[in-house]
């Protein structure tokens, strides 16, 4: 085409950038460099060899690679990618995974040899958590919440160089979903921020379908490359021991008492919104609530969070009109998400980002959560265990506690001869000002910030005592626990959902 006779500047419009060709490399907005004028540029996205693709990506020391955890302890993708990172000899890598599980143990050796020097995550358990607690990671791990993670990504606190998305279903153009193929895990809610903000997005899949993939959860305009591997994971690893209803009589008593608290709160009425954690007692509370709603003819608006089969059954029984799902906690939930349009996906951002235009947690009436420790200020710890070792993290704990009208913590007062309540929790995961009630097997404590709630529970005939009295009762049974021995080295920083620092974790002292 002949050169266009255009002015360099147009008043009211600005500088003029003249047309120079369909695929002028200086003008292409796409993140993927076009190698030809093909009418089917998506062909360039599809790769059959992960090693070859990694060689092509021009990876460098100090980069941040992100991963999502919807396959939970059945995930293969993080280990596959990080093995390639190790092969390339890269150092000082930050792993920004929404959660880390025992299956990610190969990261420990990479922490020790300097391949991985930073971790940014919402939750970690298993060998990686132990290694961080022992000081094997060069820099302090950053632990945030499920809502804080997408907030940090969107606001630039966490810059992702390459996002690797485990995609159970994909097409050659990069449309992705979590319900197709042999590794179906349900919604891909935690990967959505990564796809939107990472410099490069690589979909790793073991199941390709013809274009266009249907349904689509992450669209092709956000995906740079698609690579096929033999398997991205084992869906059976989605389910863990923490997602089963307790059969323990003590736990069942706590659940029954919690149901009485909910009834006395005045919140159990049509339009109710509800979320429960995936712990055994929390799920038992959901079962108690199910029976009550059926008996009273109550129909709720929605249940949310990581969805389990028990919550699916409540929706299918007509007790909730819809589900907001950020991750499926079992295969029954995966099936429901696949077939029921009222079982809706939500991103981590929509779920709990405190700085967006609206988060689902802000619509919650009731949330039921667990605790490893609490203190007299109602602060909750679900990050570190009784030895001071990291064994979890907030996930959505702090997000839902902040948003819900009623936040109830359920726990045994003593477990394995360890008291629940301490003078100060080892690590603050969720600040006490967002917690309303503690229900234990030996009594119920209400946050002094909620005197009207305490009065409502007493009128209902419930045994309400102070948290100090509960602490005294626990220590009568166990004695006062000895302080955890740590060094003065900080191994993890606990961020609140808004990015402020809530607490730190110190390296555990190894007995000589």
N, C-alpha and C positions, 0 to 999 in steps of 0.2 A: 504494500500500500504506500502511495506517495505520502510524504510528510504533510501533516495537516497544518493549515495556516490558522493558528489559534493565538489569541493574546496570552501573555504570560500571567496576567492578573485581570480578574473581572470584579468590578466594584459590587459589593454586596454578596459576593461568592467567595473570593479569595484567590490564592495562587492556583494556576491551572497546571495539572499534570497531564500531558498529552498521551493519548493512546499510542502504544508502540508494539502491540501484538498480543495475541490471545494468551500465550504462555511466556510472556516476558518474565524471566526469573527475578527481575527487580521489582515487579509489580504483583506477583502472585501472593495472595494473602495467606494461603494455606500453609500450615507448619511443615508439610511434606514437600520437599524439593521435587519438582516434576522432571523426569528424565526424558520425556518425549511429549509430542502433541497428541498422544493417544486420546481417543474419544472415551476410553474406559480406564481412567487413572486409578480406579479402585484396584485394578490388577496389581498395582505396585504395593498395595498394603499387605497382601497375603504372603506369608513366609511359611516354609515347611521345616525350617531348621532354626531352633532358638540360638544355638551357638553362632551361626552365620549372621543372624540379626543383631546379636549383641556386638559382634565385630563391627557391624555397620553403623552403630549408633554414636560413635565418637564419644564414648564414656570417659570420664576423667575422675581423678582423685577428688574427694571432698563433695561428691554429688549426694543428692537426696533421692532415694528410691522409695516409692510408697506401695503399699499392699493393703488389701482388705481381708477381713476374717470371716466371711460368711460360710466358709467350709470349716471353720473353727479347728478342732483338733484333727480334722481330716484333710487339711490343706496341703497340697504338694507344691504350689506355685512359688511361694517365697523361697523354699529350699532349692528348687530348680534354678531360679534366677540368681540367687546368691552363690550357688556353685559356679555359675558362669562368671559372676563378678570376681570370685576368688581365682578362677582360671586366668582372667585377664590381668591379675596382679594389682587390682585397684586397692587403694588404701583410704582411710579416713571417711568411710561411707556412713551416711546417716540412714538408718532404716526407719521409715515413717509408716508403721503398720497400725491399723486401727486396733488390733489386739494381737497378742502373741501367746501361743499355747505350747504344751510339751512337745508337740511334733516339730517345733522349730528349734530343737536342741542343736542342730549344726551351727547355729549362729554363735554358740559359745566359743568354739575354736576360732572363729573369725574375729571375735572380740579379743581373744588372747593374742592373735598375730597382727592386730592392727588393721585388718580389713574393715571391720565395723568399729567405729569409735563413738557413735551417737545413736540413741534410740528415742523415738518419739511415739508414744502409744497411749491408748486409753486403759489398757488392761494387759497384764502379763502373768503367766503362771508357768510352773515347771522349771526346767534347767536354765532357761534364759533369765528368769526372775531371780533364781538363786545366784547365778553368776553376777548379775548386777548388784545384788545385795552384798556379795563378797568383794566388790570393788574391781571386777575384771573388765568393766567398761571404762574407757579412758575418760570420757566426759559424763557428767550426771545425765541419766535418762530423764526425759521430760514426760510426765504422766498427766494427761488431761482428761476431759470428759467426752462423751460421745457428741455432745453439742459444741463443746469447746474446740474439738479438732477441726470441723469444717469452718468454724469462725476463724480460727488461726490461719487456715489455708486461704480463705477468701480475703482476709485482711493483710496477707503477706507475711505473717509471723512465721509461717512454714512455707518455704518455697520448694516445690517438688520439681526436680529435673525430669525424672521419668516415673510415670505411674504404671505399674504392672497389674492389670485387672484380670483376675481369674474369672473367666466367662464360660459358664456351662453351655450357653448357646451363642453362636455368632454366625454372621455371614461374611463374605469376602470383603464387603465394604466397611465392616466394623460396627454394624448394629449388634447389640448385645442384650441378652437376657439371662435370668438365673433359673429358668424353669424348663429348658430344653436339655436333651442329652442325658448321658449316664451319670453326670455329676451335679444334677440339679440341686440347688441349695435354696431356692426361693428368691426373695428380693435382694437387690444389690445396693441397698441404701447407703452403705458406708463408702462405696466406691464412687458415688456421684460427684462429690466435691473434687476428688482426685482427677476425674475425667474432665471436669470443667476448668481446672486451674493449672494442671501440670503442663510443663513445656512440651513433653512428648508423652503420648498415651499408647501403651502396648497392651492389646487384648491377648491373653493366653487362653486357648480353648482346646477342648478335645472333641468338639462336636460342631461341625459346620453344616449350615442349612442353606438352601438356595436363597438368593436375594429376592425380595426383602424378608429378613427374619421377622417372624410375628409370634408373639408381641415383642415390642422393643422397649427396653428400659433405659439403656444408654445408646444414643444415636451416633451414626457414622461420622457426623461432622465434628465429633469430639475425639475420634480415634485415629491415630496415625498408622498403626501397624496391627496386623492380626497374625499370630503365629500358632500353628498347630503343634500339640504335643500328644504323647500317648494318653496321659491322664492328668487332669488338674487336681484330683483329690478323691477322697472316699467320703461320700455323703453320710455314711454311718458315723463318721467322726463329728457330725453336727451335734449329735445327742451326747450328753455327758451325764455323770452322776448328779450334777447340780440341777438337772431339769426334770427331776422325778418327785412326785408328791410324797411327802414323808409318811411313813407308816408307824413312826414312833409315837406311843401314847402321849408323851410329854409335848411333842410337837403338835399333835392333834388338839390337845387341850389349849395350847396357845392360839391355834387357829380358831377354835370355837370362841375363846374370849375376845379375839380380835373382831370376829363377826358381831359380837355384842357391842363393841366400841363403835363399829360402823353404824349399827342401828341407832345407837344413842346420839350419834353426830348429827342426825337430821339430813344427811346427804343421800340416803337411799330412797330415791324417788325416780319417776320417769325422767329420762334424759341424762341419767347418771353416766359419767365417764370414769374409766378405771384402768389402772395399770398395776401389775404385780411383777416383782422380780422373779427369777427362775429358781430360787432356792426352794427346798422341800417344804418348809413351813409356809412360805409365801404362796406356793401353789395350792397348799391345803386351804388357805384362806379363800382363794378363788373358788374352790369347790364349795365351801360354806356359803359364799356369796351366791353362787349358782342356785343352790337349794332355796335360799331365802327369796331370790328374785322370782323363781318359779312359783313359790308359795304365795307371794304377795302380788303376782302379776305385774312386776316392774319390768319395763323395757328401757334399756340404756341407750345412749347415743353411740358411744364407741369405746372400745378397749384398744390399748396401744402398747408399743414397745417391741421387744423381742417376743414374738408370738409363739405360743406352745399349742399343742393339740387340745389341751383343756380349755383354752380361750376360744379356739376354733369351735369347739362343741357348744360353748355358750352362745356364739353368734348363730350357729346352725339351729339352735333351739329357740331362736328369736329373742334372746335376752339382750343382745347388742345389735344395733342396725348395721354397724360397720367396724372394721378393724383397720387401724393405722399400723403398718408393719415395717420396721427398719431392718429386722433380720429374723429369719425363721429358726426357732430353737429345736425343732424336730421335724421328721419327715411328714407327719400329718399336717403340720403348718405349711410345708412346701406344696403338698397336694392342694390344700385349700387355696393358697395364693394363685396356683395355676388355674383353678377352675372357677373361682367365685369372684365376680367383679366388685363385690362389697368388701373384699379382702384387699386393701390398697397398700401399695408401696409408699414409703416416705424416705426421703434422704436424711442423713444425719443432720443436715442443716435445718430442714423442716422440722425434724424431731426436737432439737434442743438448742439451736444457736440463739444465745441471748441477744445478739445484735442484729438479727434480721427483722423482717417486717411482721413476723408472726411465727411462733413455734407451737407445735402440738402440745408440748408439756404445759403450756399456759392455759390450756382448756381442760386440764385434768381436775376432777373432783377429788379422787382418792388414789394414792399410790401406796403399795405395800412393799417394804424393803427389808433386807436383812442387815446384820452387823457382825463384825468380828469383835469390835470393842465399842463402848460408848463411855463418855465421861459425864461429870455432873453438870456440864454446860450443854449436854445433849449432842455434842460433837460425835460423829460416827466415823469409824475406821473400817474400811473394807479393802485397804491397800496392803497392809502388813499383818502378819500373823503374830502369835504369842512369842515367837523367838526374834521378832524384828525383821524377819525375811519378807521380801515382797512376795505376795501370793495372790494378787488380784489387781484391783484398781476401780476407779469410779464407774467406768462404763456410763450408763445413764443415771446412776444413783444421785449424783448432785444435781443434775439437770431436772429430774422429775421432782425431787424434794423441793427445789426452788419454785417450780411451777404449780404444783398441786395445792388445792385448798386444804387437804388433810394428808399429812405424811405420817405414816405409821411404821415404826420399826418393830419387827418381830424377831425374838431370839430367846433361847434358853438363858436363864440367869447364870448358870454354870455349865460348862461343857468341857469334858476331859479334865475335870478339876481345875479349870481356868475360869476365873470370874469374868463376866461380861463387862462390868463397870469398873473403871479406873479413875484415879484422880485426874489424869489427863491421858487421852488416847495416845498411843504410840505415834500414829500418823492421822492427821485430819483429812478425811476424804470428803465429807459433807459437813458444812458448818451447822452447828446446833440451832442457829436461829431459823433454819428452814425445816426443822424436825418438830413435830407436834406431840407425838405419843410414842411411848415404848411399852410394848406388851410382852411380858415374860410369863413363865410358869409360876412365878411367886408374887405376882402383882403387876399393876399397871401404873406407870408414871407419866404425868402430863407436863409438858414444858410450861414453866411459870408464865411464859409469854401468852399462854392460852387459858386464862382463868375461867372463861365462860365455858370452854370445853370440859375442863375438870369438873365444873358444877353439873354439866349435862350428864357426864358419866356417873357421878355420884347419885344423881336423881334416878338413874337407871339401875341403881343397886350394885354398881361395879366397885371392886376394891381398888381405890386410887390411893397410892402412897407416894412419898417423895422419892426422887431418884437416889438421894442420900441414904434413905432407909433400905432401898434395894441393894445399894452398894454394901451396906453394913451386913445385910443378910447373906450376900454372896461371900464376903470375906469371913463371915462366921463359919461357913462351910469349907472354905479353901485356905484361909489365911491370906494375908496381904501379899500379892505377888512381888517377887524381887524385880528391881529395875533391869531392863534389858541392857546388856553390855555392848556398847558401840564405840567405834573410833570417832574422831572429829571430822572424818572425811564424808562429804555429802555425795551420795551415789545416785540420788534421784530427787527431782524437783516436782512437787505436786502443784499443778496449776488449777485454779478454779475455772469455771466455764467461761469467764470473761477475760482470761489470760493473766489475771493477778496471781501471785504466788500464795498458796494457801498453807503449805508446809514443806518440809524437806525430809528425806530419808537418809539416815546415816549408815555407813558401812557396819555390818554386824561383826563383832569381835569373835574370831574363831578361837575356841578353847585350846590352850597349849598342851 
